[in-house]
Amino acid sequence: MKRTGFAFHEHCLWHDAGPCSVFDRPGGFVQPAAAAEHPETKRRLRNLLAVSGLLDQLLPIKGEPATREDLLRFHTPRYIDELNAMSEQGFGDAGQYAPFRQDAFPIACRSAGLAMATVAAVLNGEVDNGYCLSRPPGHHAEADRGMGFCLLGNIPIAIRSAQARGLVRRVAVIDWDVHHGNGTQQAFYEDAEVLTISLHHDNNYPIGSGSADERGRGAGFGYNLNVPLPAGSGIGTYLAAMDQLVIPALDRFKPELIVVACGFDAGALDPLGCMLLNADAFGRLTEKVMIAADRLCRGRLVMVHEGGYSEGYVPFCGHRVIETLSRSDIHVPDPAGDDIARWGQQELQPHQAVLIERLRPLLKDIGA
């Protein structure tokens, strides 16, 4: 078994994203409803870990909330101040699709702090790998605004903190959330020491973000790899993209740490995604990254929870990832997995294969 750390704090589940449903805000003909980003997906994942017994095999990771100094390694002072002020008044909107209610700022700092603690625990050798069940998510948050339910950049804050403390230099970030990881891309766009890779639904969210032409700037040119996948991409497509693009990119870059922005909205039952993955697919993706991490960086791997909006299905996908991370003999079957695997077009389709082949030349600039 692996010594797998698990970071969680109940306060993260108290974050209130407001009555916006799947929209930026209610009003007009939009009836108020609970936000699509809600606590039940994460709460049910933790509950499933407890019921299966896997939670007892994980090593708990505790972390203090991120400080202002930590946040300033990515975010602007103006944004931090405005976010804090709106949080204290009890409501606000951090930018685009990022409304919130009371205490959002301290809870977001808690979420970022958990990511920092998980990265530090892995780099310090306290655990072999780790899963951070944090909330609110972070991969859309940019330096000066929140986006897509994300308020603070959990992963950029955690990586910059570890670099500032001398714990790591070269880091690879893989984002398999169904939406483009624009905030993480922005954080490291001019940085050759952080490789960012995003597999996402082509031009879904944010609109106009995540094309293959966005490759980095200056010293960071070539160290940002976007894999914009067609709607309806299935298990075969994701596994092919991992084998033909992501793993070769890691081999060229040779990271000291791998961080995965672990969203589950590419799951087949997700209300905000239109991809076809099941729990087993997420387990297989995790296994491939673990093998690369064992080969390249002594197994040092951190998963940070991002999107995923099916409160019924996310727990099974998340459990499969953590089963795989920990090499546990505890297995929770996916109630829908066999049926999803038999859906049409699950194998790699010709147009998807053409896209992957067209992206392969971009790998040559990594580590060049």
Order of alpha helices (4+ residues) and beta strands (2+ residues): beta-alpha-beta-alpha-alpha-beta-beta-beta-alpha-beta-beta-alpha-beta-alpha-beta-beta-alpha-alpha-beta-alpha-beta-alpha-alpha-alpha
